[in-house]
């Protein structure tokens, strides 16, 4: 970790809501005049779409959750380099025609690697592998603030099924096969990362999701609660948070539960002072 070049890592499984969390961080950065450079997790996939399809045809259990399907040593090196010098590089993955036009590369491929612009206040990562620790890499040790974003498993499956059927034209059976293929890597690679995070935001539906494979819609924010767990609760003013967030309560000495619709407010209240501590420390040392 480097006081001069802090790193924020937001880790969540696919469809967990990390994109909306990134939007909240961007609001904080804009309001507090913080200059950030960004890494999107899929920029460090090891293979383009067509190559990945061919490999999955030969390896039925391979998924984007798997370490071998990602450039994790390279991601660790970028974290290390940024922490030491504020430098590094990333690229973009074009998911669709809109991304293709934006990044100048066909859908399913990567843009060229580009160096980070100089003078940034911090690095912000959002993706699947921001806290991986295994025999080959220890990415978690380089991040100064580690955030986990994850729904309970049935809700995650509902979101995956809804998105892939509605926007990608897949059948329920095809999406179910993807879920089953990902399960070993979900258990072995995704879940362990949430033990390394400093703060976890876990969305829990308050409606029946017993059979996610027949659910017709995704539970709304108002039909959900969010459990916020702090790895180290020292210095967290829980009484202030409970007073500011209507209908919130503490469930454990290190956890607060809030209505789903209050997630953005809670993140603003919790994360703004932490981010500003990192940035102000950097600026004092610059």
TAZIVEN-V293973 format. One record per pair of residues at least 24 apart in sequence whose C-alpha atoms are under 7 Angstrom apart, sorted by sequence separation. I is the first residue (numbers start at 1). J is the second residue. If there is no record, write none. Layout:
i->(I/I)
j->(J/J)
This chain:
i->(45/46/89/90/202/203/230/45/46/89/90/201/202/229/230/44/45/89/201/202/229/44/88/89/201/228/229/88/200/201/227/228/87/199/200/227/228/199/200/227/44/199/226/227/198/199/225/226/198/225/226/225/226/224/225/224/222/222/221/222/221/148/43/43/43/148/43/147/152/39/42/146/147/148/149/150/151/152/146/147/148/149/150/151/152/145/146/147/148/149/150/151/155/158/154/157/158/140/158/154/49/159/48/49/158/48/76/132/80/131/76/79/73/131/5/6/5/37/2/5/1/2/37/36/41/35/36/37/38/39/40/41/42/35/36/37/38/39/40/41/34/35/36/37/38/39/40/41/36/18/7/8/9/10/11/12/13/5/6/7/8/9/10/11/12/5/6/7/8/9/10/11/65/11/63/11/62/63/66/10/11/61/65/9/60/61/65/66/18/17/16/9/16/8/16/7/8/9/10/11/12/7/8/9/10/11/12/13/6/7/8/9/10/11/12/16/1/15/1/1/15/15/121/13/24/28/6/5/3/4/3/4/4)
j->(69/70/113/114/226/227/254/70/71/114/115/226/227/254/255/70/71/115/227/228/255/71/115/116/228/255/256/116/228/229/255/256/116/228/229/256/257/229/230/257/75/230/257/258/230/231/257/258/231/258/259/259/260/259/260/260/259/260/260/261/261/194/90/91/92/197/93/197/202/90/93/197/198/199/200/201/202/203/198/199/200/201/202/203/204/198/199/200/201/202/203/204/209/212/209/212/213/196/215/212/108/218/108/109/218/109/137/193/142/193/139/142/137/196/82/83/83/116/83/86/83/84/120/120/125/120/121/122/123/124/125/126/127/121/122/123/124/125/126/127/121/122/123/124/125/126/127/128/124/126/122/123/124/125/126/127/128/121/122/123/124/125/126/127/128/122/123/124/125/126/127/128/182/129/181/130/181/182/185/130/131/181/185/130/181/182/186/189/149/149/149/143/150/143/151/143/144/145/146/147/148/144/145/146/147/148/149/150/144/145/146/147/148/149/150/156/142/156/143/144/159/160/279/190/264/272/278/282/281/282/282/285/286)
